[in-house]
Amino acid sequence: MANKSNKAVICHACYEDLGDEAAKITNKANLYYNHLKSCLHFASKYIEEELEKILQLDKEASQESDYESNEKAVYYYTQWFVIRPENILLELEDFLTNNLPFNAIPFDQFNSDIIKYWAFIKCGTHKDLANLALHLFGICVNSASVEGLFLTMGFLHSKRKNRLKVLEMSQFQGRIIQERKLKAVEKSAKQIHNPNILPPITSDSEDEDLSQESNFEYN
């Protein structure tokens, strides 16, 4: 049974025998599997065959959960930092098994400030996992990208163009981009041939910003 914050679980068999004195377990698959495997209160509730089946299911769930966590950690670290992590799986194993510094005592010393906690972890031996956590907690949750997509779709798929299919919409968008590029080239050509107009001086960074804005507008 889980508590309201879902940070810890309590073995139902222990709770039936011990009540409020039942120990809380961190809500991680491998930790409560290890508890059930050695819990005498849990073992007393089932016959041996049923107990083996339940533990086998819990073991498979624990292994599957750990594998997914490892796979996601490596994938997102590589995508976000464009480099392969060095020890993130080893660090993640320490986190999943609740080893130091990943336990409740050091975290409480930071007044539940998760950013300061992971910044402190980063100064130690778990830099890869700390970088991943700090990047994850630094993400601003918003719907700007979705709203931009709706805006673009509203322009391409209007009441007068409501029969357009995916291929036709892609072609339509390509024509719009091509027309804008041709207009930009014609405008530049006119500026070059007009002796009274000098072309603007832009840095490489400004050119990159303009390119990004153009991609955002049409993509």
N, C-alpha and C positions, 0 to 999 in steps of 0.2 A: 504494500500500500504506500502511495506517495503522499507527501505533504503538499500544502497549498502552493508553495514556491517552486515545487518540483525539483529542488536541489538535492533532496535526500529521499530515501525510501526506507520502509520498515518491513521486515519480514513478517508476514501475516501469522505464521506459526509462532514466532517469538512474541508477537503482540498478544496472541491468545493466551500464552502461558505466563508472560511477564507483565503484560499491561503496558503502562507508560514507561516502565524501566527497560523496555526493549531498545536495543541499540539502533541508532540511525546509520544508514549506509549511503554513501555518496551515490547519486543516481547515474551510475555508469554500468553498462552491461557486464563487463568483466568482474567488477567488484561484487555485484550482488550474485553473480554466478559462483564466485569463490565462497561467498557466505553460505549459500544454499548447499554447496558441496560438503561443508564441514558443520552445518547446523544440526544439532541433535534434536531440537524441537521440530524442525522441518522433517527430519528423517522418521520421527515417531508417528507422523500423520499418515504415512503411506507404506505399503508393502514394498519389498525390495524391487520387484519388476516395475511397478509404477514409478518408484523413485528414480530408477535408471532411465526410464523414458523421459521423465520431466527434466532431469539433469542433462540428458543428451540434447533435448530441444533448446534448453538455456545455453548450452555450450555452443551450439551452432549459431544461435542468435548473437551471442557474445563475439564469436569469431567474425561473423558477417559485419557486425557493427564496427569492430576494430579495423577490418579491411577497408570498409568504406571511408572511415575517418582517415586512414593512412593515404588512401588514393586521392581523396579530396585535398588533403593538406599539401601533397606534392604538386598536384595539378594547379591549385590556386597560387601557390608560392611561385611556381615557374611562370605563370601567366602574368602575375602582378609585378614581379621583380626581374623578369627576363633572364634569370639564372637558375641553375639547379641548386636546391638546398643541400647543405652538407650533412647535417645531423638531425633533421627535423623529425624523422621517424623515431629515433632514439629519444628525443626530447618529448615527442608526443606520447611515447610509452610511459615516461615518467609522469606525465600529466594524467594519463588514463589510470595509472596505478596509484595516483594520489601521493607520490613521493615528494620529498622536499625538492624545490621550494613550493610545490603545488599542494598545499594543504591549507586548512582554515586559519591557522595561527598567523603566518606572515601576512595573509590578505587582510585580516582584521586590523593589522597595524597601520593600514593605509586608509582607514575610515571608509572602507568599501569604495574607494576611488579606483576604478578598474584601469584607467589610463596610467596613473602613477604606479599601480601594482605591476603592470606589464613593462613599464619603463624601467622599473627596478629589476625585473627578471632579465631584461635585455642586457643589463650591466654584468650579468653573471655568465653562466655556461650555456644558457638556453636561448641563444640569440635568434636562431631561425624561427622558432615557434613564437618568440616575443615579437619579431618583426611582422609575422603573419597576423597575430592578434591585434597589434596596434593599427595595422592597415585596415583590418576588418572593422574594428571599433571606430575608426576614423571616417568610415563611409557615411556620407550624409544621405539618409533615406528620403527620397522625394520622387515625384511623378513627372519631372520635367521632360525626361526622354519620351515617356508615354504620351504626354500632351503634345510634344513636337511631332510624334508619329501621327497622332490624330489630326493635327493641323495639315500635315502633308497629304494624308489620305483624303481629307475634306476638299483639298484643292484638286487632287487627281480624280477622285470618284465623287462627283457632284450629282445633282439631280438630272442634269443633261447628259452625264456620262456614266449612268448607273448600270450600263450593260458591259462595261469594260471588264475583261478577264485579266488574269495575272500577266500573261504575255503582252497583251495590248497595253496594259498600264505601264509595263517596263519600257515598251517602245515609245509610248507617249512621253514618259519621263526623260528618256534618252534624247528625243527630239527637242524637248525644252532646254536641256543642258547644252545641246549642240547649237541651238539658236543663240543662247546667251553667250557662248564662246565666240561665235561668229561676230556678234555685235561688239564684243570687247575687242576683237582683232581689228574690225573696221574703225572703231573709235581710236585705237592706238595708231592705226595707219594715217588717219586724218591729222592726229596731233603731230606725227613725224613730218608730214608734208606741209604743215602750217608753220611758217617761220616765226609767227607771233606767239606760239604756244610751246612751252618747254615741257617735256615729259617729267612727271614727278619723280623725285629721287626717293627711293624706298630701300630700306635695309633688307637683308635676307630674312630676318625675324618677322618683319612686317609682311613680306611676301608669303611666308608660311602661315601667318595669321589670316591673311586674305583667302588663302587656299582652304584653310580649315573652315572659315565662315561660308565659303561657297559650297563646300561639301555638306555642311550642316543644313544649308538652305534647301538643297535639292535631294540629298540623300536622306 
